[in-house]
Amino acid sequence: MSYEIKKEIRIHNTEDNWDYVFTTDEYGTVTVKCNNELSAKYGETTPLDIPQDCIQHFINALSEFK
């Protein structure tokens, strides 16, 4: 038997129906997947791998779009 435990954070916009899913692996690399109408239509997401020490910069950039 094998299993995996991982932390996941989801930012979901219910009005526009998109979300960002942040996950991390055992090395501390954070992966971000954006799911939106296009990804649902075509069944594709593009993950972004961000080193753990850079994730705050990414979140700060996202908050600028509020």
VMD Tcl script that draws the C-alpha trace (Angstrom):
set ca {
  {0.00 0.00 0.00}
  {1.23 3.49 -0.76}
  {-0.22 6.84 0.02}
  {0.61 10.50 -0.27}
  {-0.27 13.34 2.08}
  {0.01 16.82 0.69}
  {-1.13 20.25 1.62}
  {-3.46 22.04 -0.76}
  {-4.73 25.61 -0.76}
  {-7.45 26.65 -3.17}
  {-8.42 30.20 -4.11}
  {-11.81 30.02 -5.80}
  {-13.69 32.87 -7.48}
  {-17.34 31.80 -7.55}
  {-18.50 34.74 -9.66}
  {-16.15 34.10 -12.60}
  {-15.69 30.37 -11.92}
  {-11.91 30.12 -11.83}
  {-9.53 28.92 -9.16}
  {-5.87 28.62 -8.27}
  {-4.79 25.41 -6.56}
  {-1.51 25.58 -4.61}
  {0.12 22.25 -3.66}
  {3.53 21.41 -2.27}
  {5.75 18.35 -2.54}
  {8.29 16.78 -0.21}
  {11.04 19.08 -1.56}
  {9.16 22.29 -0.75}
  {8.37 23.14 -4.36}
  {4.97 24.78 -4.69}
  {2.92 23.96 -7.79}
  {0.14 26.30 -8.87}
  {-2.59 25.24 -11.28}
  {-5.10 27.66 -12.69}
  {-8.49 26.22 -13.58}
  {-10.91 28.33 -15.60}
  {-13.51 28.03 -18.34}
  {-10.91 27.35 -21.03}
  {-9.18 24.63 -19.04}
  {-12.55 23.04 -18.32}
  {-13.46 23.18 -22.01}
  {-10.18 21.68 -23.23}
  {-9.33 19.59 -20.15}
  {-5.94 21.24 -19.69}
  {-4.19 23.13 -16.93}
  {-0.69 24.50 -16.96}
  {1.16 24.01 -13.67}
  {3.70 26.57 -12.50}
  {6.45 25.22 -10.24}
  {7.59 27.91 -7.81}
  {10.38 27.46 -5.24}
  {9.00 27.70 -1.72}
  {11.07 30.78 -0.87}
  {9.51 32.67 -3.82}
  {5.84 31.89 -3.17}
  {5.23 35.11 -1.23}
  {6.29 37.15 -4.27}
  {3.79 35.24 -6.38}
  {0.99 35.83 -3.88}
  {1.90 39.52 -3.66}
  {1.68 39.81 -7.44}
  {-1.75 38.15 -7.45}
  {-2.99 40.54 -4.76}
  {-2.05 43.48 -6.99}
  {-4.85 42.40 -9.35}
  {-7.57 42.77 -6.68}
}
mol new
graphics top color blue
foreach p $ca { graphics top sphere $p radius 0.5 }
foreach p [lrange $ca 0 end-1] q [lrange $ca 1 end] { graphics top cylinder $p $q radius 0.2 }
display resetview
